[in-house]
Amino acid sequence: MKENIQYKLINKLSGRDHFIDTTHVTQFLSTHLEEYGDKPEDITRAVEYIFEKEGGFVLIQLLNEEIAGIVVVNETGMTGYIPENILVYIALDKRYRGRGLGKALMQNAIKLCNGEIALHVEKDNPARFLYEKLGFTTPYLEMRLKQ
């Protein structure tokens, strides 16, 4: 059977999707980000930012009408010294990993972005190698102070 891959873009302009809503996105990401994920309420906040601040998009990859992967990109509203886009989440259903779908999903998300894209990845996350193949570099060491 030939695979049918489609992409669904959800943003402020396209409006919320009744088939795939914030809850579906949060559940998918919570499940498929595995040990690299955040709490569901944090994922929901990143998705809601898109609709509340008109900042970014959710790109959903459908394989034979089933969600295979999701990317969440938030726009920063900055230009120059801060990247215009933050790739907040990308997750692929583990049943579809190793088939090039993650790379295709990333490439489509990159095409939708205007300006630079930043992302955070843990050094032991295997997705890091995909990001490097796509041209992402590590010019800075991130440091945080939690208060």
N, C-alpha and C positions, 0 to 999 in steps of 0.2 A: 504494500500500500504506500503510495506516495504521500509524503508529509506536506501538509498545508500550513505554512508559517505566515501569520499575519501580525500586524502591530496595531495597538489601540493607544491613541494619545489622549490623555486626560489633563486638562489645564483649565485655567479661569475662562478662557475663550470658548473652549469646547463644552464647558459645563460639567457638572458631576454626571457620572454614568450610573444608571439605575441597575445595570447588570453587574458591574464591578464597582463597588463603592469603597469608601475609606475603610470600612470594617474588613472587606475582602482583602484589600491591599495589606492592611496591618496583619491579618491572620496569615497570609501567604508569607510575608517577610518574617514574621515571628517564627514560623516553622522552618523556613528554608535558609535563613541566615545562620541557623544553628548556634554554635558557640561564639560566633562573631556578631550576634545580634544585640539589639537594645531591648529595653522593656517595651511592651506594646504601647503604653501611653506616650513614650518618646517617639515611636514610629508614627503614631497617629498625629502628633504635633507637627512632625516634618511634612506629612501629607496635607494636613489642614492649612499649613503656611501657604501652600500653593493657592488655595482658594481665598484665604483671608487677606493676603498681601499681594496677590497676583504675582507670585514669585516662583516660577518654575513649572515642572510637569511631572507626571507619572507616565512612563511608557511601559505598556504591558505587551509581552510577547505571547501570542497564542499559537499553540501547535495542535492542529486538528481540533480547534475550538476549545482547547483546554489551556489554562494558564501554565506556561512553561517558565517564564521569568518576568521579573519586574525591576525597573529602575526608577528611583526617585531622585530628581534634581531640583534643588532650591536655588533660585537666583538671589544674589546678595544685594543687588542694587548699587554695587560699587563698580568702579572701573579703574584699572591701572594698578594700584598698589595692593588691592585685594581682588582675587579672581571673581569674575562675574557670576560664576556657577560653582556650586558645591554638589558633587555627586554624593548624596547622603546614603543611599542604599542601592545595592544591586544584589539580587538573589535569583538563582536558577533552581528549579525543582531537581533534586539529586538524580531522579530517573533520567534526566536529559543531559546531564553533565558529560563532558568529554566528546561532544558531537559538534562543537563549533557554535552552538546556539548562544552561549554567553558572549562570545566575541561578536557575533552578529548583533546581539542586543546592545552591547556597548557601542559599536560602530553607529548604529541608528540613533542612540542617545547623543553621541558626540555631534552628529549632523544637526540635531535640533538645538544645540547650544550656540549662543552668540558670545564670543569672548573666551577667556581662559576658563579651565575647569580644574578644580582642586578636589581631592578626595583624601580620606584617611584610611589607611589599611594597616593592620597589625603585621609586624614583620614575619610572623609564621603563617599568615594566611596565604594559601596557594593561589588565590586570585591576584596576588601581587605580580605574579609572572605575566598574567594576561595584561594587566595595566602597563607593565613595562614594554610588552610587545606592541601595544597600541601607542607608545610614545610618551607615556607619563614618566616623569623623572622625580627624583627626591632632592630638590635643591636646598631644603631646610630640614632641620630637626625640630619637631614640634615639642614644646614644653608647656605644661599647664600647672597652674596653682589652683587647687580646689579649696574653697573657703566655706 
